[in-house]
C-alpha cells in the first residue's frame, strides 16, 4: 500500500510518500529532516493525539473548564476517553495547569486544566 501525507513536525511541510505493508511502514521518502521519517512511522503504525476538550463544572464561575491530556494518547482510545470525560464534574476552584484527573483511564497521562477558574 502506498500513501501520501504532509508532515506536520516542522514548518517545511514535506510531502511524505509512505510504503506500508498493512500497519507496518516499509519505507518513507520525501522528508527533509529526521523528524519526517519518525512522524510517518508513528502516524501509520500507532497514531497518537492530544485530547483537548472541556469538562462540566458545578458552582464555579464558568459552566465548562477547558482541559487537555498532558501527553498524546492512542488515537483508538479517543472515543473511550471522551465518554469518561463526560462523567467528570469539577466543583473546586482550579489553577491553569492543575491536574483534574491523574493517570486518566490508566493511560499514563493526566487530564490538565487549561485555565484557572474560581467560585461564583
C-alpha positions in Angstrom: 0.0 0.0 0.0 1.3 3.5 -0.9 0.2 6.6 0.9 1.0 10.3 0.7 0.8 12.6 3.6 2.1 16.0 4.7 4.5 16.1 7.6 3.5 18.5 10.4 6.6 18.1 12.6 8.3 21.3 11.3 7.4 24.3 9.2 8.7 22.7 5.9 5.5 20.6 5.5 7.3 17.9 3.5 5.2 15.7 1.2 5.9 12.2 2.5 5.5 9.1 0.4 5.0 6.1 2.6 5.0 2.4 1.5 3.4 0.2 4.1 2.5 -3.5 4.5 -0.8 -3.3 6.4 0.1 -1.5 9.6 3.9 -1.7 9.2 5.9 1.0 7.4 8.4 -0.4 4.9 9.8 2.9 3.6 9.4 6.7 3.8 10.5 9.2 1.2 10.3 12.9 0.7 11.3 14.1 4.2 13.9 16.9 4.5 14.7 16.2 8.2 14.9 13.2 10.6 11.5 14.1 12.1 9.6 13.2 8.9 10.5 9.5 9.0 9.6 9.2 12.7 6.3 11.1 12.1 5.3 8.9 9.2 6.0 5.7 11.1 4.2 6.9 14.2 1.2 8.1 12.2 0.8 4.8 10.3 1.8 2.2 13.0 0.5 3.8 16.2 -1.2 7.2 15.7 -1.4 9.4 18.8 -3.4 12.5 19.6 -3.5 15.1 22.3 -7.1 15.3 23.5 -8.4 18.9 24.0 -11.9 19.2 25.4 -14.0 20.6 28.3 -15.4 19.2 31.5 -18.5 20.4 33.3 -18.2 22.4 36.5 -20.5 22.9 39.5 -20.7 26.1 41.5 -17.9 27.8 39.6 -17.8 31.0 37.6 -17.9 29.1 34.3 -20.1 26.1 33.3 -17.2 24.4 31.4 -13.5 24.1 32.2 -11.2 23.6 29.2 -8.8 20.6 29.7 -6.3 18.6 27.7 -4.2 15.4 28.1 -0.7 16.0 29.4 0.7 13.8 26.6 -0.7 12.3 23.4 -2.8 9.2 23.8 -3.5 6.4 21.3 -6.0 7.6 18.6 -8.1 4.5 19.1 -8.8 5.5 22.7 -10.3 8.9 21.9 -14.0 7.8 22.0 -13.5 5.9 25.2 -11.7 8.8 26.7 -14.4 11.3 25.7 -17.1 9.0 27.3 -15.1 9.2 30.6 -14.6 13.0 30.3 -18.4 13.4 30.1 -18.7 12.0 33.6 -16.3 14.5 35.2 -17.6 17.5 37.1 -15.2 19.9 38.7 -16.6 21.7 41.7 -13.5 23.2 43.3 -11.6 26.2 42.0 -8.5 25.2 39.9 -5.5 27.0 38.5 -4.3 26.6 35.0 -2.0 23.6 34.7 -3.7 21.8 37.7 -4.3 18.1 37.3 -8.0 17.3 37.0 -7.6 13.5 36.7 -4.4 11.6 37.4 -3.4 8.7 35.2 -6.5 9.2 33.2 -8.1 5.8 32.3 -4.8 4.1 33.1 -3.2 5.6 30.0 -0.2 7.2 31.9 -1.4 10.7 31.1 -3.1 13.3 33.3 -6.1 15.5 32.4 -4.9 19.0 32.9 -6.9 22.3 33.3 -6.1 24.8 30.6 -7.2 27.9 32.5 -7.9 29.0 36.1 -11.5 29.1 37.3 -12.9 30.4 40.6 -16.1 30.1 42.6 -19.1 32.3 41.6 
